[in-house]
Every structure is written in C-alpha cells, then in structure tokens.
C-alpha cells in the first residue's frame, strides 16, 4: 500500500487500491486521495501537500500544475489548485474537535464556478465528487462571509508617492512601478491594463487563466494609448475565444473517455 499525508493534519494515510476516499486515523477527517498509484505522482502530491499545510500556496500551485501536465485526468490535482487559489488551511475547531477550512485568500468568484473545481468533479468518481462538493460548500460559505464583511467597509484612499524624473530627465523606475500599481487598482477585473513604458510607447497586458487553470500573459504594444486600447480589446476577444474553445475540447475529451469506460 502507498502512503500519502493527510491534507488536514499531515498524518499518514493508507491508500487502499481503487479507492479515491479514505479517513485519517489521526484527525478523523474523511477526504479525497489521488486515484492513480504512481510513485512519481504520489511523491509530487507529498511535496505539494507539505507546502499547502505550510500556507506556501503559490509554490504548491506550481507542483499541482506539474502533476496535471503529466496526469491530466487526476481529479485530486485540480482540487489542489482550488485549495491554493482560495488559500485554504485546515485548523482545529474547538467546538467540534474537527478540522475545518479557513481562507487566507478570497475571490468574488464562487468556488462552484471555478474551472479547476469543475475539472476535479468531472474527473472524479461519484464518491470523491460528493466529498469535493461537501468541502466546496464549506469553503463557499467562508468566501461569502468574507465578501459580506469586506463590502461593509468604508471606502478609503490610497496615496502613492514617487519621484517622476531623474536628474537627466528620464522616467524613474519608481514612477513606472507606481503607474503599474495605479493601473491594477483602477482596472476592472478581466479588462486588462494599459501601461506607459515611456512617452512614445504603451503596453497593453491581459493575464487570464487558461483552460488548464494556469495564468498566462498576453501583451500588445503601440505608440499611442488610444491605439493600444483598441489593440488590447481585440486581443482580449481573441484570447477569450481561444480559451473557451480549449475548455470545450477538454470537456469533449473527458466525456468521450467516460463513455469508453
């Protein structure tokens, strides 16, 4: 039998062949586990789980992506991406004595609309899918609570101070960074951003999440802000169409695979 660590407490889990759900004998949590018995994959899950429990979410995310690149049908890897995105850490609940999730990151997007959550459910069997949805429900309640509290906060101003020009009349690095910060804070989600590199060069940047759940950067350049805005808008339309088509292809492939089993 292969051994992997509990996502909640770090205790050893005994993986039973052909089973995608087990119960930790240390914390008593019923949880999903990898479906494939591959030493390489389980080693990667071990590393990712250790980082996840240490709240090193970005590093864990990268390892889960590596697992998906080699094992694209592994539901547990997609669920790992979900846990990283929402910054999930499992802590002891004094009232119940159970491990419960807490969010270190939040999102305006529901976990049930998350692409990786959908992939986890599509690739999971009925038992694991039920556990994913139960855990997702608890995380969603946390997310809603965080959004509700933050929505009641009074708006506040952010003051950005920097030196615009050097003694030679060139733009300072601080001014470029300050403009990037300002653009990120004022842009609406999903619209991309325009960045002034110098007086005669503008960059349009769009960083969507692709069909595999990985962030990718797309850029365009122009001599004027107006032209750059038009080019950026066209690029966003094209990139969104491409990602949508890739998602559809992945769903068709998953459906065809399920039908053949």
C-alpha positions in Angstrom: 0.0 0.0 0.0 1.2 3.5 -0.8 1.4 6.2 1.9 0.4 9.8 1.5 -0.1 12.6 4.0 -3.4 13.9 5.3 -4.3 17.3 3.8 -5.6 18.4 7.2 -3.2 17.2 9.8 -0.2 15.7 8.0 -0.7 12.2 9.4 0.0 9.2 7.2 -2.9 7.9 5.1 -3.0 4.3 3.9 -4.2 4.3 0.3 -6.4 1.4 -0.5 -6.2 0.2 -4.1 -9.0 1.6 -6.4 -10.3 3.9 -3.6 -10.4 7.7 -4.0 -11.6 8.5 -0.5 -10.2 7.5 2.9 -10.4 8.5 6.5 -7.4 9.8 8.5 -6.9 7.7 11.7 -5.3 10.7 13.4 -7.8 13.6 12.9 -10.7 11.5 11.7 -11.3 13.6 8.5 -12.8 11.9 5.5 -11.0 13.1 2.4 -10.2 12.5 -1.2 -6.9 11.0 -2.3 -5.1 10.5 -5.6 -6.7 7.9 -7.9 -3.5 6.7 -9.6 -0.9 4.5 -7.8 2.2 6.1 -9.3 5.3 6.6 -7.1 6.3 9.7 -9.0 2.8 11.3 -8.7 2.5 10.4 -5.1 5.9 12.0 -4.4 4.7 15.2 -6.1 1.5 15.1 -4.0 3.5 14.7 -0.9 5.6 17.8 -1.7 2.6 19.9 -2.7 0.7 18.8 0.4 3.6 19.8 2.7 3.7 23.3 1.1 -0.1 23.6 1.3 -0.1 22.9 5.0 2.7 25.5 5.4 0.5 28.0 3.5 3.0 28.2 0.7 0.1 28.4 -1.8 1.9 29.6 -4.9 4.7 27.0 -4.6 2.1 24.2 -4.0 0.1 25.5 -7.0 3.1 25.0 -9.3 3.5 21.4 -8.2 -0.1 20.6 -8.7 0.2 22.1 -12.2 3.2 19.7 -12.8 1.0 16.8 -11.8 -1.8 17.8 -14.2 0.7 18.2 -17.1 1.7 14.6 -16.7 -1.6 13.2 -15.3 -4.3 15.4 -16.9 -7.2 13.3 -15.6 -6.1 13.3 -11.9 -9.0 15.0 -10.1 -7.1 15.5 -6.8 -4.6 17.7 -8.5 -7.3 20.0 -9.8 -8.7 20.1 -6.2 -5.3 21.1 -5.0 -5.3 24.1 -7.4 -8.7 25.1 -5.9 -7.3 24.9 -2.3 -4.3 27.0 -3.4 -6.4 29.6 -5.1 -8.6 30.2 -2.0 -5.7 29.8 0.4 -7.2 27.0 2.4 -5.7 26.0 5.7 -7.4 23.4 7.9 -7.4 24.3 11.6 -8.9 22.7 14.7 -12.4 23.7 15.6 -12.5 23.9 19.4 -16.3 23.3 19.5 -16.4 20.2 17.4 -12.8 19.0 17.6 -12.8 18.5 13.8 -10.5 20.0 11.2 -12.3 22.9 9.4 -11.2 25.1 6.5 -10.1 28.8 6.9 -9.4 31.1 3.9 -6.2 33.1 3.5 -7.3 34.3 0.1 -10.7 35.4 -1.2 -12.4 35.8 -4.5 -15.5 37.4 -5.9 -15.9 34.3 -8.0 -17.9 31.4 -6.4 -15.9 28.2 -5.9 -18.6 26.4 -7.8 -17.8 28.4 -10.9 -14.1 27.8 -10.6 -12.7 26.0 -13.7 -10.4 23.7 -11.6 -13.3 22.7 -9.3 -15.3 21.7 -12.4 -12.4 19.7 -13.7 -12.0 18.0 -10.3 -15.6 17.0 -10.3 -15.6 15.9 -14.0 -12.6 13.6 -13.4 -13.7 12.2 -10.0 -15.8 9.2 -9.3 -19.2 9.6 -7.6 -17.9 9.1 -4.1 -15.0 11.6 -4.5 -17.2 14.1 -6.3 -19.6 14.1 -3.3 -16.7 14.9 -0.9 -15.4 17.7 -3.2 -18.9 19.3 -3.2 -19.2 19.0 0.6 -15.8 20.6 1.1 -16.6 23.2 -1.6 -19.8 24.1 0.2 -18.0 24.9 3.4 -15.4 27.0 1.6 -18.1 28.8 -0.3 -19.8 29.8 3.0 -16.4 31.2 4.2 -16.0 33.1 0.9 -19.4 34.7 1.2 -18.8 35.7 4.7 -15.5 37.4 3.8 -17.1 39.3 0.9 -20.0 40.3 3.1 -17.7 41.8 5.8 -15.5 43.5 3.2 -18.4 45.0 1.4 -19.4 46.9 4.6 -16.0 48.5 5.0 -15.9 52.2 4.2 -14.0 53.2 1.0 -10.5 54.6 1.6 -7.9 56.5 -0.4 -4.5 55.1 -1.3 -1.7 57.7 -1.6 1.2 56.7 -3.9 4.3 58.9 -3.6 7.2 58.7 -6.1 9.8 60.7 -8.0 8.7 61.2 -11.6 12.0 62.1 -13.3 15.7 61.6 -12.8 18.2 64.5 -12.8 18.8 63.7 -16.5 15.1 64.0 -17.3 14.4 60.2 -17.7 11.5 58.4 -16.0 12.4 56.8 -12.7 11.8 53.1 -12.0 9.6 54.1 -9.1 7.3 56.1 -11.4 6.8 53.0 -13.6 6.1 50.8 -10.6 3.7 53.4 -9.2 1.8 53.6 -12.5 1.5 49.8 -12.6 0.1 49.8 -9.1 -2.4 52.5 -10.0 -3.5 50.7 -13.2 -4.0 47.4 -11.3 -6.1 49.1 -8.6 -8.3 51.0 -11.0 -8.8 48.4 -13.7 -11.9 46.3 -13.6 -11.4 42.5 -13.4 -11.0 40.9 -16.8 -10.4 44.1 -18.8 -6.6 44.1 -19.0 -4.4 47.1 -18.4 -2.6 49.8 -20.2 0.9 50.7 -19.1 3.0 53.7 -20.2 6.5 52.5 -20.8 7.8 55.9 -22.0 6.4 58.9 -23.8 6.1 57.1 -27.1 5.4 53.5 -26.1 2.4 51.9 -24.4 1.9 48.3 -23.4 -1.5 46.5 -23.2 -1.4 43.5 -20.9 -4.0 40.8 -20.3 -3.4 37.9 -17.8 -6.3 35.4 -18.0 -6.5 31.9 -16.6 -6.2 29.4 -19.4 -8.2 26.1 -19.9 -5.7 24.3 -17.6 -6.2 26.8 -14.8 -2.8 28.4 -15.3 -2.2 32.1 -15.6 -0.7 33.3 -18.9 0.4 36.8 -20.0 -0.6 38.4 -23.4 0.8 41.7 -24.5 0.5 44.3 -27.3 2.5 47.5 -27.9 1.7 50.8 -29.6 3.0 54.3 -29.9 -0.3 55.9 -28.6 -2.6 55.0 -25.7 -5.7 55.1 -27.9 -4.3 52.6 -30.4 -3.0 50.4 -27.6 -6.5 50.3 -26.0 -8.1 49.2 -29.4 -5.4 46.5 -29.9 -5.8 45.3 -26.3 -9.6 45.0 -26.7 -9.2 42.9 -29.9 -6.6 40.7 -28.3 -8.8 40.0 -25.2 -11.7 39.0 -27.5 -9.4 36.6 -29.4 -7.8 35.1 -26.3 -11.2 34.6 -24.6 -12.5 32.8 -27.7 -9.4 30.5 -27.8 -9.7 29.6 -24.1 -13.4 28.9 -24.5 -12.6 26.6 -27.4 -9.9 24.8 -25.4 -12.2 24.3 -22.5 -14.9 22.8 -24.8 -12.3 20.4 -26.3 -11.2 19.3 -22.8 -14.9 18.6 -21.8 -15.5 16.6 -25.0 -12.3 14.6 -24.4 -13.4 13.9 -20.8 -16.9 12.9 -21.9 -15.5 10.6 -24.6 -13.2 9.0 -22.1 -16.0 8.4 -19.6 -18.2 6.9 -22.3 -15.4 4.5 -23.3 -15.0 3.2 -19.7 
